[in-house]
Amino acid sequence: MKIPMSSPDLNAADRQAVNDVILTPILSLGPRVVEFEKAFCEYTGARQAVAVSSGTAGLHLAVRAAGITSGDLVITTPFSFVASTNALLFENAVPVFVDVDPLTGNINPQLAASAARDLMTGGKAAEKWLPRKGRGSGKLKALVPVDVFGQPAEMEPIMELARRYDLKVIEDSCEAVGAVYQGKKAGTFGDFGIFAFYPNKQMTTGEGGLVITNDDQAAAMMRALRNQGRAPGDTWLSHTYLGYNYRLDEMSAALGLSQLIRLDEMLTKRDQIASWYAEELAGIQGIQAPVVVPTTTRMSWFVYVIRLDKSIDRTDLARRLEARGVPVRPYFLPIHLQPYMIERFGYVEGDFPVTEDLGQRGVALPFSGVMTREQVDYVCATLSEEISRS
Ligand SMILES: *Cc1c(COP(=O)(O)O)cnc(C)c1O
């Protein structure tokens, strides 16, 4: 048996929705994007939704709209997909990393609070939070918590911190569409919430992303920036701002709309797969299944990441699983240890021990809403056999 790492959950209605668009001449800047945004406002309760060409583009627009510029400090975590940090680097802001909670991989709110306090104090106190080089001279502007693997970050203490120090909050909810933290949807806590729709995410538009905000002015700015800096009233060749082509096309928006209608149903299917995994993995020695914490009142399973005991050689295990048709991925390789981050900021191994430990022991198993029980059985049986041989 050969198991795919992930698969989009597509049905006939999704295909029809895309087909309907390509029977018209309007492939961009049309009604589907507007409808998709409206549906997202309804789904999240946000005042504004701005659809874009990727989650990364959404993060970048949020950074621009938040007024984060060169040298500004932004507290975030190195246990994430690189885009949450890269969006800051695009504007030459300086990410100030704090380590994560060992259970969830999300930002540790106590560390974030200490970092914010010390950075506001400045001088010697701020030193220990800043990178060895490339630190800039700016002041603390914002927080970027990431909802890792579909579990919301601890947004209550994060928002309290933001209020205390007057910081912007950009919630990277790219892995957590539909997740709920203490009764409130992921992405709706801060000034901006960002979602992503690459084909391995819970819902897809092919490529695509979306930003939600309750700030009308920021939304207007993001609409201008995604469309080459054209402000309302600008003609095709007049550009009020330095902008980008971050537009979402009509085929993608139509697919997104069709997927969003089924999102809760698709999340329920993913719940089922996750609970099959939990059930079958419980009997296997040497691994730890993912933990859903009580503040997560609805998990939105993105990937299913287990942790291996330190004694297991992950690379070797992955190779043996792969050979038997079970692909797995190390999740995440820490951001601060990526080559360009080491070069720019001088990070070394040991700087963020929890992130590094999770990064060394985490393994994403094949996961999607269209997996069958038989496939989950095969993955778990194969994993069990190969671990006992480790
Ligand atoms: C998927 C993802 C993004 C955005 O990815 P794109 O490929 O640009 O859509 C951003 N942050 C995190 C944490 C992600 O997992």
The ligand as a Gaussian input file, in Angstrom:
#p B3LYP/6-31G(d) Opt

LIG

0 1
 C        0.846000      27.446000       5.349000
 C        1.365000      28.471000       6.256000
 C        1.525000      29.811000       5.844000
 C        1.223000      30.319000       4.458000
 O        1.655000      29.529000       3.443000
 P        1.417000      29.797000       1.896000
 O        2.076000      28.629000       1.274000
 O        2.073000      31.103000       1.552000
 O       -0.046000      29.876000       1.613000
 C        1.941000      30.718000       6.798000
 N        2.215000      30.369000       8.062000
 C        2.072000      29.103000       8.486000
 C        2.353000      28.793000       9.922000
 C        1.671000      28.104000       7.589000
 O        1.561000      26.836000       8.008000

